[in-house]
């Protein structure tokens, strides 16, 4: 029987709930906005399947990639609408052309994030672009399996822990499954996201038309968040945006993200895609500030799919790929201010972001001044 005694040991992949033959496991949102499994002991038969599919109870070894490439989708329109280089769309289009289906994260009707699938190229737009809150898997793993046993080609995209959960749920390898892991910094709270949206829209989420977490109007390296409503578009650079900064500074991450069970290829994914941050320094010949992807190939099936793509790019080393994107190989660091943030959020709501971020900047300034003063003293001596 699955039992969560430490919130750092549950990634919310929902594999346990889907594999349960008695359907006695429900997912419940805690006070921070994260889903955790709860077992109905009156229905549980102690079959142990829930434990057999848990990524934390069944850790896999890290692996070395077959090859790593930097890549750019030659379609400029698709690339500008994507978070980085637009490689997901190219992979997904090929699968659909082969008669397959593609699974990915999209917004729901209330602008939360969920997993869904499409078998149409025009349906890929909903999956394109980053969504910075944890997606609800729901019954997705069951649906994936139903397609696989019918012989349908399936491309599944998700975070490393979601792919780990899927692989454990399936309990066997399928030649017609391609898993694409989205490089993950960590997943922020859906409760904080909802509070932020209500603050921006004045509690009128139904007026939202579109959300883009990685709007490139000022360039890929200076991306911003854009929220389009029927009254216009709210835009703010990520460096100034309260929600994005609370996420990037690890204030509202899921606790398990500081203890990720799926880094360094251990998710079992065929391919990992993410931002090739630092491209302007490492390989300036491919940099144009419109987005460039790192593509890490972990399997022969993944290599076959990558070899089909007509991309612009070059082969790089693994170290070049993760040098400025450490989330590829290591968990997010737990913020010393996280507990303070959650106490503030409970009391002040989304305003806690501003209060804690101001405190961080104030303390940062104090450290800079202290360092400068100590250097001055040493110089005088």
C-alpha positions in Angstrom: 0.0 0.0 0.0 1.4 3.4 -1.0 1.8 5.7 2.0 3.4 9.1 1.8 5.2 9.9 5.0 7.6 12.4 3.4 6.3 14.8 0.8 9.8 14.9 -0.8 9.2 11.2 -1.8 6.2 11.8 -4.1 6.4 13.4 -7.5 2.6 13.4 -8.2 3.0 11.2 -11.3 -0.4 9.5 -10.5 0.8 6.1 -11.7 -0.3 4.5 -8.4 -3.9 5.7 -8.8 -4.1 4.4 -12.4 -2.6 1.0 -11.7 -4.8 0.2 -8.7 -7.2 -2.7 -9.6 -9.8 -1.5 -7.0 -9.5 2.2 -7.9 -9.1 2.9 -4.2 -6.5 5.6 -4.6 -7.6 9.2 -4.9 -5.4 12.3 -5.6 -5.9 15.0 -3.1 -4.5 18.6 -3.2 -2.6 19.7 -0.1 -2.5 23.2 1.4 0.3 24.1 -1.0 -1.6 23.0 -4.1 0.2 19.7 -4.8 -1.5 16.4 -5.4 -0.8 13.4 -3.2 -2.3 9.9 -3.2 -4.7 8.8 -0.5 -5.7 5.1 -0.1 -9.1 3.9 0.9 -8.0 1.2 3.3 -11.5 -0.4 3.3 -11.1 -1.2 -0.4 -7.4 -1.9 -0.6 -6.4 -5.6 -1.1 -2.7 -5.0 -0.5 -1.7 -6.2 -4.0 1.4 -4.0 -4.0 0.9 -2.7 -7.5 0.9 0.9 -6.4 4.3 0.5 -4.8 5.6 -1.3 -7.9 5.0 1.7 -10.1 6.3 4.4 -7.8 9.4 6.2 -9.2 10.8 6.8 -5.7 10.4 3.1 -4.7 11.9 1.9 -8.0 14.8 4.2 -8.8 16.7 3.6 -12.1 20.3 4.2 -12.9 21.6 7.2 -14.7 22.7 6.7 -18.3 25.1 8.3 -20.8 23.4 9.6 -24.0 24.1 8.1 -27.4 24.6 11.6 -28.8 23.7 15.2 -28.1 22.8 17.9 -30.7 21.8 21.5 -30.7 18.9 21.9 -33.1 16.6 24.6 -34.6 13.4 24.1 -36.4 13.8 25.7 -39.9 10.2 26.9 -39.7 10.6 30.4 -38.1 6.9 30.7 -37.2 6.9 27.4 -35.3 10.2 28.3 -33.6 9.0 31.7 -32.4 5.8 30.0 -31.0 7.9 27.5 -29.1 9.9 27.8 -25.9 13.2 27.0 -27.4 14.1 25.6 -30.9 10.8 24.1 -31.9 12.0 20.4 -32.0 8.9 19.0 -30.2 6.7 20.0 -33.1 8.9 18.3 -35.7 9.0 15.1 -33.8 5.2 15.2 -33.2 4.4 16.0 -36.8 6.3 12.9 -38.0 4.4 10.6 -35.5 1.0 12.0 -36.6 2.0 11.6 -40.3 2.7 7.9 -39.5 -0.8 7.6 -38.2 0.1 7.9 -34.5 -1.0 10.0 -31.5 0.9 12.6 -29.5 0.5 13.2 -25.7 1.5 16.4 -24.0 0.6 19.1 -21.5 -2.0 21.7 -22.4 -4.2 24.2 -20.6 -7.6 23.1 -19.3 -10.8 25.3 -19.5 -9.8 27.0 -16.2 -6.2 27.6 -17.3 -4.7 24.9 -15.1 -2.5 22.3 -16.9 -3.4 18.8 -17.8 -2.2 16.0 -20.0 -4.1 15.1 -23.2 -3.5 13.7 -26.7 -4.1 14.6 -30.3 -3.9 12.7 -33.7 -4.0 15.9 -35.7 -1.2 18.3 -36.6 -3.4 21.3 -36.0 -3.9 20.0 -32.5 -0.2 20.3 -31.6 -0.4 24.0 -30.9 -2.0 23.3 -27.6 1.0 21.3 -26.5 3.6 23.7 -27.8 5.4 25.9 -25.3 6.3 25.6 -21.6 3.6 25.5 -18.9 5.1 26.4 -15.6 2.8 24.5 -13.2 2.5 20.7 -12.7 0.2 19.0 -15.2 -2.6 16.6 -14.0 -1.9 13.2 -15.6 -5.4 11.8 -14.9 -6.1 8.6 -16.8 -3.4 9.4 -19.4 -1.2 6.3 -18.8 -4.2 4.0 -19.3 -5.0 5.7 -22.6 -1.4 5.4 -23.7 -1.5 1.7 -23.0 -4.7 1.3 -24.9 -3.2 2.8 -28.0 0.0 0.8 -27.7 -1.7 -2.6 -27.4 -3.6 -1.7 -30.6 -0.3 -1.2 -32.4 -0.7 2.6 -32.7 2.5 4.7 -32.7 2.6 6.9 -29.6 4.8 9.9 -28.7 4.5 10.8 -25.0 6.0 14.1 -23.8 6.3 15.0 -20.1 8.7 15.7 -17.3 11.2 13.0 -16.3 9.1 11.8 -13.3 6.0 11.5 -15.4 7.9 9.4 -17.9 9.3 7.3 -15.1 5.7 6.8 -13.9 4.5 5.8 -17.4 7.4 3.3 -17.9 6.7 1.7 -14.5 3.0 1.6 -15.2 3.4 -0.1 -18.6 5.7 -2.8 -17.0 7.2 -3.7 -20.5 8.9 -2.0 -23.4 6.9 -1.1 -26.5 8.6 -0.6 -29.9 5.8 1.8 -30.9 6.3 4.1 -27.9 8.6 7.2 -28.1 9.1 9.1 -24.9 10.3 12.7 -25.0 11.3 14.2 -21.7 11.0 17.9 -21.3 14.0 19.3 -19.4 12.6 20.3 -16.0 13.7 22.9 -13.5 10.9 21.7 -11.2 7.1 22.1 -11.0 5.6 25.1 -9.2 2.4 25.1 -7.2 -0.9 25.1 -9.1 -2.5 26.9 -6.1 0.0 29.8 -6.4 -0.6 29.8 -10.2 -4.3 30.1 -9.7 -3.8 32.9 -7.2 -1.5 34.7 -9.6 -4.0 34.4 -12.5 -6.9 35.7 -10.3 -4.7 38.7 -9.3 -3.8 39.6 -12.9 -7.3 39.1 -14.3 -9.3 40.4 -11.3 -10.8 37.0 -10.6 -11.9 36.7 -14.3 -10.0 33.7 -15.6 -12.9 33.1 -18.0 -11.8 36.2 -19.9 -8.4 34.7 -20.8 -7.8 33.9 -24.4 -4.2 32.6 -24.4 -1.2 32.3 -22.1 2.4 32.2 -23.2 5.0 31.6 -20.5 7.9 32.1 -22.9 6.9 35.1 -25.2 10.0 36.0 -27.3 9.0 39.5 -28.4 12.2 40.7 -26.7 14.2 37.7 -27.6 14.7 34.1 -26.4 17.1 35.1 -23.6 14.8 37.9 -22.5 11.5 36.1 -22.6 8.4 37.2 -20.8 5.0 36.0 -19.8 2.0 37.1 -21.9 -1.6 36.7 -20.9 -4.1 37.7 -23.6 -7.7 38.6 -22.5 -10.7 40.1 -24.2 -9.5 43.5 -22.9 -5.9 43.2 -24.2 -2.6 41.5 -23.4 -0.8 41.6 -20.1 3.0 41.2 -20.7 5.9 41.3 -18.3 9.5 40.1 -18.6 10.2 37.1 -16.6 12.9 39.0 -14.6 10.2 41.3 -13.3 7.3 38.9 -13.0 6.4 37.8 -9.5 5.1 34.3 -10.4 8.1 33.5 -12.7 10.6 34.7 -10.1 8.9 32.7 -7.3 9.3 29.7 -9.5 12.8 30.3 -10.8 14.0 31.1 -7.3 12.5 27.8 -6.0 10.1 29.4 -3.6 7.0 27.4 -4.6 8.4 24.1 -6.1 7.0 20.7 -5.3 9.1 19.3 -2.4 10.1 16.3 -4.5 11.7 18.5 -7.1 14.6 19.0 -4.7 15.0 15.3 -4.6 14.1 14.3 -8.2 14.1 10.6 -9.0 14.5 11.1 -12.8 17.6 13.1 -13.6 20.6 12.3 -15.9 18.5 10.1 -18.2 17.3 7.8 -15.4 13.6 8.4 -16.5 14.2 5.9 -19.3 13.2 8.5 -21.9 14.2 8.0 -25.5 14.9 11.7 -26.0 15.3 14.7 -23.8 14.7 18.2 -25.2 15.3 21.6 -23.6 16.9 25.0 -23.9 20.5 25.2 -25.1 21.2 28.0 -22.7 24.7 29.5 -23.2 24.6 28.8 -27.0 25.8 32.4 -27.6 29.0 31.6 -25.7 29.6 28.0 -26.6 28.5 27.9 -30.2 27.8 31.5 -31.3 27.6 30.4 -35.0 24.1 28.9 -34.3 22.8 31.6 -32.0 20.3 34.2 -33.1 18.3 34.8 -29.9 15.2 33.2 -31.4 15.6 29.9 -29.5 17.8 26.9 -29.8 17.2 23.4 -28.4 19.4 20.8 -26.8 18.4 17.3 -27.9 19.8 14.4 -25.9 19.4 11.0 -27.6 19.2 8.1 -25.1 18.1 5.2 -27.2 18.2 3.7 -30.7 14.5 4.4 -31.2 15.1 8.0 -30.2 18.0 8.2 -32.6 15.8 7.0 -35.5 13.3 9.8 -34.8 16.0 12.5 -34.6 17.7 11.3 -37.8 14.4 11.8 -39.6 14.4 15.5 -38.8 15.6 18.2 -41.2 17.0 20.5 -38.5 19.6 23.3 -38.4 22.2 22.5 -35.8 25.4 20.7 -34.8 26.5 17.9 -32.6 27.7 19.0 -29.2 29.1 17.4 -26.1 26.8 16.5 -23.1 28.8 18.8 -20.9 28.2 21.7 -23.3 24.5 21.0 -23.1 24.1 21.0 -19.4 26.7 23.6 -18.5 24.1 26.4 -18.4 21.2 24.1 -17.9 22.1 22.1 -14.8 18.5 20.9 -14.3 19.3 18.3 -16.9 21.5 16.4 -14.4 20.6 17.7 -10.9 17.7 18.5 -8.7 16.6 22.0 -7.9 18.2 23.4 -4.8 15.8 23.9 -1.9 15.5 27.6 -1.2 16.2 28.8 2.3 13.3 31.2 1.9 10.7 28.5 0.8 9.2 27.9 4.2 8.9 31.7 4.7 7.2 32.0 1.4 4.6 29.4 2.3 3.9 31.0 5.6 3.5 34.3 3.8 1.3 32.8 1.1 -1.1 31.4 3.6 -1.5 34.9 5.2 -1.1 37.3 2.2 -1.8 35.2 -0.9 0.1 36.1 -4.0 1.5 39.3 -2.3 3.8 37.0 -0.4 5.8 36.6 -3.7 6.7 40.3 -3.6 7.4 40.4 0.1 9.8 37.4 0.0 11.5 38.5 -3.3 12.1 41.9 -1.8 13.7 40.3 1.2 15.9 38.1 -1.0 17.1 41.2 -2.9 17.7 43.1 0.3 19.8 40.3 1.8 21.6 40.0 -1.5 22.5 43.7 -1.4 23.7 43.3 2.2 26.0 40.4 1.2 27.4 42.4 -1.7 28.1 45.4 0.6 29.7 43.2 3.3 31.9 41.6 0.7 32.9 45.0 -0.7 33.7 46.2 2.8 35.8 43.2 3.6 37.8 43.7 0.4 38.3 47.3 1.3 39.6 46.4 4.8 42.0 43.9 3.3 43.2 46.4 0.8 43.9 49.0 3.6 45.8 46.4 5.6 
